[in-house]
């Protein structure tokens, strides 16, 4: 049995990044972001994020850590 897919449906596994909730990212905060869960939650919520990739979350958390207070 052969299945047909259009070129727009062909996506490599490397191109697809997983989405994580704020709670999932906060749970892995120390290992992934070297930050406390509270910092990760605050950074993401300040930016209105509910789900995001790990790469984008890292960018947001880093910018949050560098913000002047």
Secondary structure by P-SEA (a helix, b strand, c coil): cbbbbccccccccccbbbbbcaaaaaaaccccccccaaaaaaaaaaaccccccaaaaaaaaaaaaaccc
